C-alpha cells in the first residue's frame, strides 16, 4: 500500500465582508494572528502599499473590496458619483496595472450591470460585493 503526501499552501490572509465593511485577518511576520476592520477604501489601499497584504492574489482580492468600499462611501446624489468611482478605480488599478486591470474591469462591469441610475447605489454596491466574493472564491480554490 502506498500513501500520497498531498500538501496545499493555504493563504494566511482571509477576507470577510460584513454590513459594516471588511474584516481582514492575517498572520503577521512574527506568526501572530492580526485582524483589522476596514471601513474606508483608502485604509485598505494604504495597507496594500505598506505590505500588510502580501501576495498577488491577496492584493487582487483586497483591491476588489476596496472598490466596493469606494462605491459605498460616495454620495449617490452627487452627479459625479460614477466619475469619482471610475477615478478611484483607476487609482487602485495603478497600484499594479498588470495584476489589477482585469479585477478593476470586473468590478466596474458588475457595478455597470446593476444600473445604478435606475436602481440606486445600494444595488450597485450589492452587485459589487457579489463580484468581489466571486473573485475571492476563485483565488482561494
ABEGO torsion letter per residue (X at the ends): XBBBBBBBBBBABBBBBBAAEBBBBBBBAAGBBBBBBBABAAAAAAAAAAGABBEAAAAAAAAAAAAAAAAAABBAABAAAAAAAAAAAAAAAAABAAAAAAAAAAAAAAAAAAGAAAAEAAAAAAAAAAAAAAAAAAAAX
